[in-house]
Amino acid sequence: MTTVESKPRPRLPEWLRTKLPTSESFSRTRALLDELKLHTVCESAKCPNHWECWSKGTATFMIAGDRCTRACGFCAVSTAKPLALEADEPQRVAEATRRMKLKHIVITAVARDDLADGGAEHFQRTIEAVRALNPGIVIEVLTPDFNDRDRDIEMVLAANPHIFNHNLETVRRLTPSVRSRATYDRSLSVLGKVKKLVAASRQSAANLGSLGECGGLPTAATIYTKSGIMLGLGETDDEVITAMNDLRSVNCDILTLGQYLQPTLKHLPVVEFVPPEKFAELGQRAEELGFVHVASGPMVRSSYHADEVTLPSRP
């Protein structure tokens, strides 16, 4: 992790202060996650929205453990030698979604550079387990970059998630100081590759007169791509707009823009608290660029209110 000088964190502006809800729903979600021994990015990444989400009975499940092999300067997830994958975790996640009666699930994971496939098969098995127990559920995955390996990306796509999310996180100039090992161009490549692989598979199926599967990839469905950018790390408006254009150049469909908040004093400091008006302005600009859906606001996170996204029906 980037060494950061410890300084007192600046006081949050009024628009970032939220009341902590107290409800039975929050307690039920907490108890269920404990019972099934599941990790959530809500807790591990110290998401400021997890009180609200859990009170509504929603959560973003983090699979493959809670130890990451990377040490990004913005992320509160622990960096440590990972433990072995838990073979029954996909079924436990599926059971949690069934009990919570979720209509939309977000499945994310720590980076597992220690695994030959980066955890891709574990993603695949989790998607398949969730769908088997919850027919009709919308499945969104938020993946690491898998070091841009085609075979690993294809493995996740073969399970046919509705949304493939991989975050750009920040602008090109700041990427080396914000992200560990990940690169700006590699992330763009991953997002672009999802579209190319699915399109190629559909074309192959069309040539064969089939709408089944071709090469293990789904051919009868659209997979939407999604990415997110944090603001407040010192980026300029022009750099954000360039990043949005770069995402559209690889046909990224969905964009989230949210305020970076320093999880601990050991992490990168907040350079600026971006006002809601600026988020609205940048969100409008993103819509003009052609994103299918844009969520832009100080409290927006990759999976925050993910279930409220309205997408065109898949063929």
Secondary structure, 3 states (H helix, E strand, C coil): CCCCCCCCCCCCCHHHCCCCCCCHHHHHHHHHHHHHCCEEHHHHCCCCCHHHHHHCCCCEEEECCCEECCCCCCCCCEECCCCCCCCCHHHHHHHHHHHHCCCEEEEEECCCCCCCCCCHHHHHHHHHHHHHHCCCCEEEEECCCHHHCHHHHHHHHCCCCCEEECCCECCCCCHHHHCCCCCHHHHHHHHHHHHHHHHHHHHHHHHCCCCCEECCEECCCCCEEEEEEEECCCCCHHHHHHHHHHHHHCCCCEEEEEECCCCCCCCCCCCCCCCHHHHHHHHHHHHHHCCCEEEECCCCCCCCCHHHCCCCCCC
